[in-house]
Amino acid sequence: MSYQELIYSVEDAICTITLNRPQMMNALSKTLVAELHAAFDEADADRDVRCIILTGAGAAFCAGYDIAVEKGKPARLDPAGYGSIAEFLEFWQRGDGSLHQKWEHMWRLGKPIIAAVNGWAMGGGFWYQLAADITIASDKAVFSQPEVRHISNTTFLFTALCGWKAANRWSLTGDHFDAQEALRIGLVNEVVPHADLMEHCRALAKRIALVPEPSVRLNKAVAMMGIQASGVHSGLLLEGLLGAMAHSSYNDHRAKLFAAQQNEGLKAYLDLRDGPFQPEPMGPKSAKGMAERAAAKKG
């Protein structure tokens, strides 16, 4: 099938799915989400495909769900954009209550998914690389869940994978962290030089393709069905309920954010939301990252 917001290619038994909204840092639109899962199904049905690589075009893997709106219009998180409070609550209950199905769809595939995190992985993008079977990060990758700063939820997948201490450190602040911290806490399998990322992922995918197909398919199922049976599925169901409560919470802080976005645009919204948290502990715009770049220029 043809795709508008991603690039789908198959070579040497490897399907590469590239999120292709670089001007929007590959933010997840409704179209992109639908196309992504259709692409997963297409790759899974192709007998010639043995492994899937998921990556992003440009400087970002994925910046999360697209929250941009036209000036003068209510934000998606603003109850004013709905016919009633009941409709607002229903929207979030239905949306958050079904989100676990996206991750479980990825886990049901017979082909493993390698997330090649080439840059920013934030919000929903952070979640997609979490749900992948394997994650390889560029040394330029940056991870965060800044949405918690406008009242949103983290994902239980983070706790299940990295433990509650690490998950709480980053989920309770929305702070950025770099690829080496992601490796330290077990979020990613490896960190490789940015220029080598896709070659490294393809080499790993080729090794997986050497293993007989039934073995790969069934052993992926052992891991991914096993973690669901051991409690992750139940944790994700609870996350859906609490996430809907978080998204439908409304206070003065949120009202100021929505007013800034409605009257001045997305940049004003992000400046107001993230400004108090600057400088970030890690990442390109952090004090650490700026110092490293300055040292590299001197060298």
Secondary structure by P-SEA (a helix, b strand, c coil): cccccbbbbbcccbbbbbbccccccccccaaaaaaaaaaaaaaaacccccbbbbbbccccccccccccccccccccccccccccaaaaaaaaaaaaaaaaaaaaaaaaccbbbbbbccccccaaaaaaaaaccbbbbcccbbbbccccccbbbbbccccccccaaaaaacccccccccaaaaaaaccccccccccaaaaaaaaaaaaaaaccaaaaaaaaaaaaaaaaaacaaaaaaaaaaaaaaaaacccaaaaaaaaaaacccaaaaaaaacccccccccccccaaaaaaaaaaaac
